[in-house]
Amino acid sequence: MPYLGSEDTVRELRRALSNPNVQSDQLRYRNTILKVIRAMSQGVNVSGLFSEMVKACATVDIVQKKLVYVFLCSYATLNPELSLLVINTLRKDCKDPNPMVRSLALRNMTNLRLPSLVEYVVQPLTAGLRDRAACVRRVAVLGWAKLHKLQPNSEIDAAVVNELYSLLRDPDPVVIVNCLRALEEILKEEGGVAINKPITHHLLNRLKDCDVWGQCEILKILQRYRPLSEDELFDILSLLDASLVSPHPPVMAATLSLFFSLCSSLPAVSLAALERVRGPLLAACGSVSREMRFTALCHIQLLLRSVPGLMGEHYKRFFCGYAEPAYIKQRKMQVLVELVNDENVVMLLDELKGYCTDVNTDTSQAAISAIGRIGRSYSDRCLEILTGLLGLKQEHITSAVVQTMRDLVWVCPQCSDTVCLALEGCEETLQDSQGRQALLWLLGVYGERVSSAPYTLELFIDGVRSEASLGVKMELLTATMRLFLCRPAETQDMLGRLLHYCIEEETDMCVRDQAILYYRLLHCGIEETQKVVQGRKSDPSLGVLIGRPAESISHWAHTFNTLEPLRQGAVETESSSKESPEHVTFDPQPYADLSYTLNCSDAEKVQSAFPSVPSFLLAFPSCSCLSPPLPVSSPGARSASRRTDSSADVPASSVSLSLSPALSPEEFERLWMQRQALHAEQGAETMKEEDYACVEESVQCSAVPHCSPQSLQAAMQLVNIQTMAFTPPHTLPWRVYLYTHTHFACSDDSTLILGELLYTGDEGKLGEGMEDEQVKEEASERPIGTETARKEEEEGIKVTLKQQPRDDKALKGFLSILTTVLHTLSA
């Protein structure tokens, strides 16, 4: 913004620039020009001095030339006609004996950015490519890129492109890098610079001569090249070996990214490269630059997804320093959670416990959340720490602890007794809405175990008129309804008062609609209300399948050395979920194919599967208050409508699967062994007459064992089939244990189905590098009489189902749904 008196300033500067006495004194003339540049930087409009500044560029003083060129490049677009006056001077300077003057003139000639001057710039740029001075060639190469940017629709002479390609072998490394950048810009529509074997090996041999950013540029462009043979590949990797352990983190990251690109079909080589970069990554975590430390931590988290034990021995390097900013502390705590094991869990928990009382509330809450994540594997130690933190009576600590306990009991229901004992008196300290929602959820789900639950809810109900949080009101409605179903005598009066207020006095339509829904449900009877309100109290699958299995490097290699790891980290820094666990939105994007395959768009099918749900509720599937609570891994009650695999014998729309009541791992094992022993004693023929069924089928989908555990678990839960446990992928024999409850829309009877998926194929089938053609070749090499080998190849996955009480129709419907899921995953 120009300051007052700018016109007087410009008038005074023009008088000084036109004064012959000032022009004759070189020092005074330079100082006057410096005043013009200073005024320009302060916001004064000095464009009226353009003609005087054009005259000032005709000098032998390099400092004065630089000052004048800064002015001319800034105001050339405002004075295109007067800019023609400076072209002669610039072209004359391009032939100056001093290479610094030549490069300066060439750079500013392209920086004028006027289309009308292009014809005057082409000849100096062409001559600059052949200049004997490296600094002039550097400027000329980039000048062609600026020229193409100025006129993108014009065609660049092929001779110029060939000249730029020839300069890739220039003795100056900066010229080489500038040529790559210029060719990338000029040939953008053609896919960028063409990389072949001679260029690749030349660039790799010259890599050590370039600076840090030049090396990164070369390594990034080399990712397009694909070696013609395995010998050439390992020759390239040998040339990159020194850069892989470079002391400069950008070079190391770019080299590792190139390793991933070249070795996409050689996972063992990629894993060896990860081992090599362990030292440079740890050094980057101790960098003086905070930004470098944060970026290194984000990329370490990415690497730990494939090699969980990569930094296991160096976990102390991720302890937080007192003076470190909060965002680095929180990221280090996330890494520590990934590195926890039986040997260091005590030390890590003690360290995290110290962070819980940090003066920064975000850091404190992140530490508590980290302890809760560790509690999924080491619940006793973590619950002891969390319970002790409640005794501090600090508002933000209590809120974070209650939210963490809520999330912990969702995945580890065995912790519920300890959590219920610790909830006494927490409501006095909680002030924020997230903490109160967590407490209300716990009181609603486990209210029968908390003696003071009705009195605590009554305090919330008495103050509902002054409650400002919409989430607290909705959670209070749900918690009171749930507590009423298990302790009606103590809750009936307060529930009536709450419903009356929400229906008659509440102004928010979401709260009012939820209250009306509960009121109408109560008129339908307690059984119908329980079906909607009382959902599962936990997700036992997450309690069994603790830890994240190792991912393939190819899943995230394309995001390495980009901003994606930083963006993912920003999402993960939330200390806890903002809503109740069963209301967290499920994102089915990674399994979009499965959800579309199993999707049932017909509202009639949904209605037939859930006759007790009013039809108008189907129009609002995303509203949490209108659906029975389901876990994070399930998309909600509406997911039952996706159990729509078509079957000739049993319409899938008539079969409904349910996960309630949930089975613990111990109960599943006991029931499975009982049925197995019963089947062995009585035999298959006798079992057909009993109230029990055991079916063995073979499903031709041998690609399913290749699926990741997350994909398999999410696919099964999408249709309400619970996976209890399974062996890691690429392990033989490969097994999966699962269960579900089935019932029909026309009947209230339900039956429990236990299942086992077994794959005993030969190891070659599960090898990552084995192709289908190789499998066929191996099969053709077998003797003709080996019927057993051929049978094993054709049998696919063996499905064993055990059902009690027996219902052949439900069993066929479930088998149809399960087959569809397996075929979808295999595809």
RODRENVO-825517 format. One record per residue (C-alpha): residue in one letter; x, y, z. Coordinates in steps of 0.5 Angstrom, whole numbers, m for minus. Layout:
BEGIN
[A [X Y Z]]
...
% end
This chain:
BEGIN
[M [0 0 0]]
[P [3 7 m2]]
[Y [4 11 4]]
[L [3 19 4]]
[G [7 23 0]]
[S [9 18 m6]]
[E [8 24 m11]]
[D [13 28 m8]]
[T [18 23 m8]]
[V [17 21 m15]]
[R [18 28 m17]]
[E [24 29 m13]]
[L [27 22 m16]]
[R [26 24 m23]]
[R [29 31 m22]]
[A [35 27 m19]]
[L [36 22 m24]]
[S [35 28 m30]]
[N [40 32 m26]]
[P [47 32 m31]]
[N [51 33 m24]]
[V [48 27 m21]]
[Q [49 23 m28]]
[S [56 25 m28]]
[D [58 23 m21]]
[Q [57 15 m22]]
[L [57 14 m14]]
[R [51 19 m13]]
[Y [48 16 m19]]
[R [48 9 m16]]
[N [45 12 m10]]
[T [39 15 m13]]
[I [38 9 m17]]
[L [38 5 m10]]
[K [33 10 m7]]
[V [28 9 m13]]
[I [29 1 m12]]
[R [28 2 m4]]
[A [21 7 m6]]
[M [19 1 m10]]
[S [20 m4 m5]]
[Q [16 0 0]]
[G [10 0 m4]]
[V [11 7 m8]]
[N [9 7 m15]]
[V [15 9 m19]]
[S [13 7 m26]]
[G [13 14 m28]]
[L [21 14 m28]]
[F [21 8 m33]]
[S [24 12 m39]]
[E [29 15 m34]]
[M [31 8 m31]]
[V [32 6 m39]]
[K [37 11 m40]]
[A [41 9 m33]]
[C [42 2 m36]]
[A [47 4 m41]]
[T [53 4 m36]]
[V [59 0 m35]]
[D [58 m1 m27]]
[I [55 m8 m26]]
[V [52 m6 m19]]
[Q [48 0 m23]]
[K [46 m5 m28]]
[K [43 m10 m23]]
[L [39 m5 m20]]
[V [36 m2 m26]]
[Y [34 m9 m29]]
[V [30 m10 m23]]
[F [26 m4 m24]]
[L [25 m6 m31]]
[C [23 m13 m30]]
[S [18 m10 m25]]
[Y [15 m5 m29]]
[A [16 m8 m36]]
[T [9 m10 m37]]
[L [6 m4 m35]]
[N [10 0 m41]]
[P [11 m5 m46]]
[E [13 0 m52]]
[L [18 4 m47]]
[S [21 m3 m46]]
[L [23 m4 m53]]
[L [28 2 m52]]
[V [32 m3 m47]]
[I [33 m9 m52]]
[N [38 m5 m56]]
[T [42 m5 m49]]
[L [41 m12 m47]]
[R [43 m15 m54]]
[K [49 m11 m54]]
[D [51 m13 m47]]
[C [50 m20 m49]]
[K [56 m19 m53]]
[D [60 m16 m47]]
[P [67 m20 m46]]
[N [65 m20 m39]]
[P [61 m27 m38]]
[M [58 m24 m32]]
[V [55 m18 m36]]
[R [53 m23 m41]]
[S [49 m28 m37]]
[L [46 m22 m33]]
[A [43 m19 m40]]
[L [41 m26 m42]]
[R [37 m27 m36]]
[N [33 m20 m35]]
[M [32 m21 m43]]
[T [28 m27 m41]]
[N [25 m24 m35]]
[L [22 m18 m39]]
[R [16 m23 m41]]
[L [13 m19 m46]]
[P [11 m23 m52]]
[S [12 m17 m57]]
[L [20 m18 m55]]
[V [20 m26 m57]]
[E [23 m25 m64]]
[Y [29 m20 m61]]
[V [31 m26 m55]]
[V [31 m32 m60]]
[Q [38 m30 m63]]
[P [42 m29 m56]]
[L [39 m35 m53]]
[T [41 m39 m59]]
[A [48 m36 m58]]
[G [48 m37 m51]]
[L [47 m45 m51]]
[R [54 m45 m55]]
[D [57 m40 m50]]
[R [64 m42 m47]]
[A [62 m39 m40]]
[A [58 m44 m36]]
[C [54 m39 m33]]
[V [52 m36 m39]]
[R [50 m43 m42]]
[R [46 m44 m35]]
[V [42 m38 m36]]
[A [41 m39 m44]]
[V [38 m46 m42]]
[L [33 m44 m37]]
[G [31 m38 m42]]
[W [28 m43 m47]]
[A [24 m46 m42]]
[K [21 m39 m40]]
[L [20 m37 m47]]
[H [16 m43 m48]]
[K [12 m41 m42]]
[L [11 m35 m45]]
[Q [8 m38 m51]]
[P [6 m45 m50]]
[N [2 m46 m56]]
[S [8 m44 m61]]
[E [13 m50 m63]]
[I [20 m50 m61]]
[D [25 m51 m66]]
[A [27 m58 m67]]
[A [34 m56 m67]]
[V [34 m52 m60]]
[V [31 m59 m57]]
[N [37 m63 m60]]
[E [42 m58 m57]]
[L [39 m58 m51]]
[Y [39 m66 m51]]
[S [47 m65 m53]]
[L [48 m60 m47]]
[L [46 m66 m42]]
[R [53 m68 m43]]
[D [56 m61 m41]]
[P [62 m61 m37]]
[D [58 m57 m32]]
[P [53 m60 m27]]
[V [49 m54 m27]]
[V [48 m54 m34]]
[I [46 m61 m34]]
[V [40 m60 m29]]
[N [38 m54 m32]]
[C [37 m58 m39]]
[L [33 m63 m35]]
[R [28 m58 m32]]
[A [28 m54 m39]]
[L [26 m60 m43]]
[E [21 m62 m38]]
[E [18 m56 m39]]
[I [18 m56 m47]]
[L [16 m63 m48]]
[K [11 m63 m42]]
[E [5 m65 m47]]
[E [10 m71 m50]]
[G [11 m74 m43]]
[G [17 m70 m41]]
[V [25 m71 m43]]
[A [26 m78 m46]]
[I [30 m83 m42]]
[N [34 m88 m45]]
[K [40 m93 m43]]
[P [46 m88 m45]]
[I [43 m82 m42]]
[T [41 m86 m36]]
[H [48 m88 m34]]
[H [51 m82 m36]]
[L [47 m78 m31]]
[L [48 m83 m26]]
[N [56 m83 m27]]
[R [55 m75 m26]]
[L [51 m75 m20]]
[K [56 m74 m15]]
[D [58 m68 m19]]
[C [51 m64 m18]]
[D [49 m61 m11]]
[V [44 m63 m7]]
[W [38 m61 m11]]
[G [41 m63 m17]]
[Q [41 m70 m15]]
[C [34 m70 m13]]
[E [32 m67 m20]]
[I [36 m73 m23]]
[L [34 m78 m19]]
[K [26 m76 m20]]
[I [27 m76 m27]]
[L [30 m83 m27]]
[Q [24 m86 m24]]
[R [21 m87 m31]]
[Y [27 m91 m34]]
[R [26 m99 m34]]
[P [32 m103 m34]]
[L [32 m108 m40]]
[S [35 m113 m36]]
[E [37 m116 m29]]
[D [44 m115 m30]]
[E [43 m107 m32]]
[L [38 m107 m26]]
[F [44 m109 m21]]
[D [49 m104 m25]]
[I [44 m98 m24]]
[L [43 m100 m16]]
[S [51 m101 m15]]
[L [51 m94 m18]]
[L [46 m91 m13]]
[D [49 m95 m7]]
[A [53 m89 m5]]
[S [47 m84 m5]]
[L [43 m89 m1]]
[V [47 m87 5]]
[S [48 m80 3]]
[P [48 m75 9]]
[H [43 m71 6]]
[P [36 m73 7]]
[P [33 m70 1]]
[V [38 m74 m3]]
[M [37 m81 1]]
[A [30 m80 0]]
[A [30 m79 m7]]
[T [35 m85 m8]]
[L [30 m90 m4]]
[S [24 m87 m8]]
[L [28 m89 m14]]
[F [30 m96 m11]]
[F [22 m97 m10]]
[S [21 m96 m17]]
[L [26 m100 m20]]
[C [25 m106 m15]]
[S [18 m106 m15]]
[S [18 m114 m17]]
[L [24 m115 m12]]
[P [21 m114 m5]]
[A [27 m117 m2]]
[V [32 m112 m5]]
[S [27 m106 m3]]
[L [27 m109 4]]
[A [35 m109 4]]
[A [35 m102 2]]
[L [30 m100 8]]
[E [35 m103 12]]
[R [41 m99 9]]
[V [37 m92 10]]
[R [36 m94 18]]
[G [42 m90 20]]
[P [41 m84 15]]
[L [33 m83 17]]
[L [35 m83 25]]
[A [40 m78 23]]
[A [35 m74 20]]
[C [30 m75 26]]
[G [36 m71 30]]
[S [37 m65 25]]
[V [37 m58 27]]
[S [31 m57 23]]
[R [25 m58 26]]
[E [21 m59 19]]
[M [27 m64 17]]
[R [25 m68 24]]
[F [18 m68 22]]
[T [18 m70 15]]
[A [23 m76 17]]
[L [18 m78 23]]
[C [13 m78 18]]
[H [17 m82 13]]
[I [19 m87 18]]
[Q [12 m88 20]]
[L [11 m90 13]]
[L [16 m95 13]]
[L [14 m98 19]]
[R [8 m101 15]]
[S [12 m106 12]]
[V [18 m107 17]]
[P [15 m106 24]]
[G [21 m108 27]]
[L [26 m103 23]]
[M [27 m98 29]]
[G [25 m103 34]]
[E [32 m103 37]]
[H [33 m95 37]]
[Y [26 m93 40]]
[K [30 m89 45]]
[R [31 m84 39]]
[F [24 m83 39]]
[F [23 m80 46]]
[C [21 m73 46]]
[G [25 m67 48]]
[Y [23 m62 53]]
[A [24 m56 48]]
[E [21 m60 42]]
[P [15 m57 39]]
[A [8 m60 40]]
[Y [7 m63 33]]
[I [14 m67 33]]
[K [12 m69 40]]
[Q [6 m72 38]]
[R [9 m75 32]]
[K [14 m79 36]]
[M [9 m82 40]]
[Q [5 m85 34]]
[V [12 m88 32]]
[L [13 m90 39]]
[V [6 m94 39]]
[E [9 m98 33]]
[L [15 m100 36]]
[V [12 m103 43]]
[N [14 m110 44]]
[D [14 m114 51]]
[E [21 m112 52]]
[N [20 m105 52]]
[V [13 m104 54]]
[V [15 m102 61]]
[M [20 m97 59]]
[L [15 m94 54]]
[L [9 m93 58]]
[D [13 m90 64]]
[E [16 m85 58]]
[L [9 m84 56]]
[K [6 m83 63]]
[G [11 m77 64]]
[Y [8 m74 57]]
[C [1 m74 60]]
[T [2 m68 65]]
[D [5 m64 59]]
[V [4 m56 60]]
[N [1 m57 52]]
[T [m6 m60 53]]
[D [m5 m63 46]]
[T [1 m66 47]]
[S [m2 m69 54]]
[Q [m8 m72 50]]
[A [m4 m75 45]]
[A [0 m78 50]]
[I [m6 m81 53]]
[S [m9 m83 47]]
[A [m2 m87 45]]
[I [m3 m91 52]]
[G [m10 m93 50]]
[R [m7 m95 43]]
[I [m2 m99 47]]
[G [m7 m102 52]]
[R [m10 m106 46]]
[S [m5 m111 47]]
[Y [m3 m109 54]]
[S [m9 m107 58]]
[D [m7 m108 65]]
[R [m1 m104 65]]
[C [m5 m98 61]]
[L [m11 m98 65]]
[E [m7 m98 71]]
[I [m4 m91 69]]
[L [m10 m89 66]]
[T [m14 m90 73]]
[G [m8 m86 76]]
[L [m9 m80 72]]
[L [m16 m79 73]]
[G [m14 m78 81]]
[L [m10 m71 78]]
[K [m17 m68 77]]
[Q [m15 m64 71]]
[E [m20 m62 66]]
[H [m17 m64 60]]
[I [m13 m70 63]]
[T [m20 m73 65]]
[S [m23 m72 59]]
[A [m18 m75 55]]
[V [m18 m81 59]]
[V [m25 m82 59]]
[Q [m25 m82 51]]
[T [m19 m87 51]]
[M [m23 m91 56]]
[R [m29 m91 52]]
[D [m25 m93 45]]
[L [m21 m98 49]]
[V [m27 m102 52]]
[W [m30 m102 45]]
[V [m24 m106 42]]
[C [m22 m110 49]]
[P [m29 m111 53]]
[Q [m25 m115 58]]
[C [m23 m108 61]]
[S [m30 m106 62]]
[D [m30 m108 69]]
[T [m24 m104 71]]
[V [m27 m98 67]]
[C [m33 m98 70]]
[L [m30 m98 77]]
[A [m26 m92 75]]
[L [m32 m88 72]]
[E [m35 m86 79]]
[G [m34 m78 80]]
[C [m31 m77 73]]
[E [m37 m72 72]]
[E [m35 m67 77]]
[T [m29 m66 73]]
[L [m31 m66 66]]
[Q [m33 m60 62]]
[D [m32 m61 55]]
[S [m37 m64 50]]
[Q [m33 m69 48]]
[G [m31 m72 55]]
[R [m38 m72 57]]
[Q [m40 m75 51]]
[A [m35 m81 52]]
[L [m38 m81 59]]
[L [m45 m82 57]]
[W [m44 m87 52]]
[L [m40 m91 58]]
[L [m46 m90 62]]
[G [m51 m92 57]]
[V [m47 m98 55]]
[Y [m45 m101 62]]
[G [m50 m97 66]]
[E [m52 m104 69]]
[R [m45 m104 72]]
[V [m44 m97 75]]
[S [m48 m96 81]]
[S [m49 m89 80]]
[A [m50 m89 73]]
[P [m58 m86 74]]
[Y [m56 m81 79]]
[T [m50 m78 74]]
[L [m55 m78 68]]
[E [m60 m75 72]]
[L [m55 m69 73]]
[F [m54 m68 66]]
[I [m62 m69 65]]
[D [m63 m63 70]]
[G [m58 m59 66]]
[V [m60 m60 59]]
[R [m64 m54 58]]
[S [m57 m50 59]]
[E [m53 m55 55]]
[A [m50 m52 49]]
[S [m47 m58 45]]
[L [m52 m62 40]]
[G [m48 m68 41]]
[V [m48 m68 48]]
[K [m56 m68 48]]
[M [m56 m73 43]]
[E [m52 m78 47]]
[L [m56 m77 53]]
[L [m62 m79 50]]
[T [m59 m85 47]]
[A [m55 m87 54]]
[T [m62 m86 58]]
[M [m66 m90 53]]
[R [m60 m96 54]]
[L [m60 m95 62]]
[F [m68 m95 62]]
[L [m68 m102 58]]
[C [m63 m105 64]]
[R [m65 m101 70]]
[P [m73 m99 68]]
[A [m75 m97 76]]
[E [m69 m92 77]]
[T [m69 m89 70]]
[Q [m77 m89 68]]
[D [m78 m82 71]]
[M [m72 m78 68]]
[L [m73 m81 61]]
[G [m80 m79 61]]
[R [m78 m72 63]]
[L [m72 m72 58]]
[L [m77 m74 52]]
[H [m82 m69 54]]
[Y [m77 m63 54]]
[C [m74 m66 47]]
[I [m80 m66 44]]
[E [m84 m60 47]]
[E [m79 m55 48]]
[E [m72 m57 44]]
[T [m71 m52 38]]
[D [m66 m57 35]]
[M [m69 m61 30]]
[C [m64 m67 30]]
[V [m65 m68 38]]
[R [m73 m67 37]]
[D [m73 m72 31]]
[Q [m69 m77 35]]
[A [m73 m76 42]]
[I [m79 m77 37]]
[L [m76 m84 34]]
[Y [m75 m86 41]]
[Y [m82 m85 44]]
[R [m85 m88 38]]
[L [m80 m94 39]]
[L [m83 m95 46]]
[H [m90 m95 44]]
[C [m88 m101 39]]
[G [m86 m105 45]]
[I [m79 m106 49]]
[E [m77 m112 45]]
[E [m77 m107 38]]
[T [m74 m102 42]]
[Q [m68 m107 44]]
[K [m67 m109 37]]
[V [m66 m101 35]]
[V [m62 m98 41]]
[Q [m58 m104 45]]
[G [m53 m106 40]]
[R [m46 m109 41]]
[K [m42 m106 47]]
[S [m35 m108 43]]
[D [m32 m110 37]]
[P [m29 m117 39]]
[S [m25 m118 32]]
[L [m21 m112 34]]
[G [m19 m115 41]]
[V [m17 m121 37]]
[L [m13 m118 31]]
[I [m9 m114 35]]
[G [m3 m110 31]]
[R [m3 m108 24]]
[P [0 m114 19]]
[A [6 m112 15]]
[E [4 m109 8]]
[S [7 m109 2]]
[I [12 m104 0]]
[S [8 m103 m7]]
[H [2 m100 m3]]
[W [5 m94 m1]]
[A [12 m93 m5]]
[H [8 m88 m10]]
[T [7 m84 m4]]
[F [14 m84 m1]]
[N [18 m77 m2]]
[T [12 m73 m3]]
[L [7 m69 2]]
[E [2 m75 2]]
[P [6 m78 9]]
[L [5 m71 12]]
[R [m2 m70 10]]
[Q [m4 m77 13]]
[G [0 m75 19]]
[A [m4 m69 20]]
[V [m11 m74 20]]
[E [m8 m79 25]]
[T [m6 m73 30]]
[E [m13 m73 33]]
[S [m13 m75 40]]
[S [m19 m79 40]]
[S [m25 m80 36]]
[K [m30 m75 36]]
[E [m36 m79 37]]
[S [m38 m86 40]]
[P [m35 m92 37]]
[E [m41 m95 34]]
[H [m42 m88 30]]
[V [m36 m87 27]]
[T [m37 m86 20]]
[F [m34 m92 16]]
[D [m30 m91 9]]
[P [m31 m96 5]]
[Q [m27 m93 m1]]
[P [m21 m99 m1]]
[Y [m26 m104 m2]]
[A [m31 m100 m6]]
[D [m31 m106 m11]]
[L [m34 m111 m6]]
[S [m39 m106 m3]]
[Y [m42 m104 m10]]
[T [m42 m112 m12]]
[L [m46 m113 m6]]
[N [m50 m107 m6]]
[C [m58 m108 m6]]
[S [m61 m102 m8]]
[D [m68 m104 m8]]
[A [m72 m101 m2]]
[E [m76 m107 m2]]
[K [m71 m112 0]]
[V [m68 m108 5]]
[Q [m75 m107 8]]
[S [m76 m115 7]]
[A [m70 m116 11]]
[F [m72 m111 17]]
[P [m79 m112 18]]
[S [m79 m108 24]]
[V [m76 m102 22]]
[P [m81 m97 19]]
[S [m80 m95 12]]
[F [m79 m88 13]]
[L [m73 m89 16]]
[L [m70 m92 10]]
[A [m69 m85 7]]
[F [m64 m83 12]]
[P [m59 m89 13]]
[S [m53 m84 15]]
[C [m57 m81 21]]
[S [m54 m85 27]]
[C [m60 m84 31]]
[L [m64 m88 26]]
[S [m60 m94 26]]
[P [m58 m100 31]]
[P [m51 m98 34]]
[L [m45 m102 30]]
[P [m38 m102 30]]
[V [m33 m98 27]]
[S [m31 m103 22]]
[S [m39 m104 20]]
[P [m42 m99 16]]
[G [m48 m99 20]]
[A [m55 m102 20]]
[R [m56 m101 13]]
[S [m50 m105 11]]
[A [m55 m111 13]]
[S [m59 m109 6]]
[R [m52 m111 2]]
[R [m53 m118 4]]
[T [m56 m119 m3]]
[D [m52 m125 m6]]
[S [m57 m128 m11]]
[S [m58 m135 m10]]
[A [m62 m140 m14]]
[D [m65 m144 m8]]
[V [m65 m138 m3]]
[P [m66 m131 m4]]
[A [m61 m127 m1]]
[S [m66 m122 1]]
[S [m70 m127 5]]
[V [m63 m128 9]]
[S [m61 m124 15]]
[L [m54 m124 18]]
[S [m53 m121 25]]
[L [m47 m121 29]]
[S [m51 m121 36]]
[P [m50 m124 41]]
[A [m42 m123 40]]
[L [m38 m129 41]]
[S [m31 m129 45]]
[P [m25 m132 42]]
[E [m26 m137 48]]
[E [m33 m139 47]]
[F [m32 m140 39]]
[E [m26 m145 41]]
[R [m31 m149 46]]
[L [m37 m149 41]]
[W [m32 m151 35]]
[M [m29 m156 39]]
[Q [m35 m159 42]]
[R [m38 m160 35]]
[Q [m32 m163 32]]
[A [m32 m168 37]]
[L [m40 m169 36]]
[H [m39 m170 29]]
[A [m33 m175 30]]
[E [m37 m179 35]]
[Q [m44 m180 31]]
[G [m41 m179 24]]
[A [m44 m175 18]]
[E [m50 m180 17]]
[T [m53 m180 24]]
[M [m52 m172 24]]
[K [m57 m171 19]]
[E [m62 m173 23]]
[E [m60 m169 29]]
[D [m61 m161 31]]
[Y [m54 m160 28]]
[A [m51 m159 21]]
[C [m44 m160 18]]
[V [m43 m158 11]]
[E [m36 m158 7]]
[E [m36 m155 1]]
[S [m30 m152 m4]]
[V [m30 m145 m7]]
[Q [m26 m144 m13]]
[C [m22 m138 m11]]
[S [m15 m139 m9]]
[A [m13 m132 m10]]
[V [m17 m130 m3]]
[P [m11 m132 1]]
[H [m7 m127 m2]]
[C [m11 m121 1]]
[S [m9 m117 6]]
[P [m12 m118 13]]
[Q [m16 m112 13]]
[S [m19 m113 6]]
[L [m21 m120 9]]
[Q [m24 m117 15]]
[A [m27 m111 12]]
[A [m31 m115 7]]
[M [m33 m120 12]]
[Q [m36 m115 16]]
[L [m39 m111 11]]
[V [m44 m117 10]]
[N [m44 m118 18]]
[I [m40 m124 18]]
[Q [m35 m124 24]]
[T [m28 m126 23]]
[M [m25 m129 29]]
[A [m18 m130 27]]
[F [m14 m132 21]]
[T [m7 m134 19]]
[P [m2 m129 16]]
[P [m3 m128 8]]
[H [2 m133 4]]
[T [2 m138 10]]
[L [1 m145 9]]
[P [m4 m148 11]]
[W [m8 m142 11]]
[R [m14 m142 15]]
[V [m20 m137 17]]
[Y [m25 m138 23]]
[L [m31 m134 23]]
[Y [m38 m134 25]]
[T [m45 m131 24]]
[H [m53 m131 26]]
[T [m58 m132 21]]
[H [m65 m131 21]]
[F [m71 m130 16]]
[A [m75 m124 15]]
[C [m81 m129 16]]
[S [m79 m132 22]]
[D [m76 m130 29]]
[D [m72 m136 30]]
[S [m64 m135 29]]
[T [m59 m140 28]]
[L [m51 m140 30]]
[I [m46 m142 24]]
[L [m39 m143 25]]
[G [m34 m143 19]]
[E [m27 m145 17]]
[L [m24 m143 11]]
[L [m18 m148 9]]
[Y [m13 m147 4]]
[T [m8 m152 3]]
[G [m5 m151 m4]]
[D [3 m152 m5]]
[E [7 m146 m3]]
[G [9 m144 m11]]
[K [2 m142 m11]]
[L [2 m137 m6]]
[G [9 m134 m8]]
[E [8 m127 m10]]
[G [12 m128 m16]]
[M [9 m134 m19]]
[E [4 m133 m25]]
[D [m2 m137 m27]]
[E [2 m139 m33]]
[Q [8 m142 m29]]
[V [3 m146 m25]]
[K [0 m149 m31]]
[E [7 m151 m33]]
[E [8 m154 m27]]
[A [1 m158 m27]]
[S [3 m160 m35]]
[E [10 m163 m32]]
[R [6 m168 m27]]
[P [5 m175 m29]]
[I [m1 m176 m32]]
[G [m3 m181 m27]]
[T [m2 m177 m21]]
[E [m10 m175 m19]]
[T [m8 m173 m12]]
[A [m4 m167 m15]]
[R [m9 m165 m20]]
[K [m15 m165 m15]]
[E [m11 m161 m10]]
[E [m10 m156 m15]]
[E [m17 m156 m17]]
[E [m20 m156 m10]]
[G [m19 m149 m8]]
[I [m21 m146 m1]]
[K [m25 m151 3]]
[V [m31 m148 7]]
[T [m33 m152 13]]
[L [m40 m150 16]]
[K [m42 m152 23]]
[Q [m49 m150 25]]
[Q [m54 m151 31]]
[P [m60 m151 31]]
[R [m60 m154 24]]
[D [m64 m150 19]]
[D [m62 m152 12]]
[K [m65 m146 8]]
[A [m61 m141 12]]
[L [m55 m145 11]]
[K [m55 m145 4]]
[G [m57 m137 4]]
[F [m51 m136 8]]
[L [m46 m140 4]]
[S [m49 m137 m2]]
[I [m47 m130 1]]
[L [m40 m133 3]]
[T [m39 m135 m4]]
[T [m40 m128 m7]]
[V [m35 m125 m2]]
[L [m30 m130 m3]]
[H [m31 m129 m11]]
[T [m31 m122 m10]]
[L [m24 m121 m6]]
[S [m21 m126 m11]]
[A [m23 m122 m17]]
% end
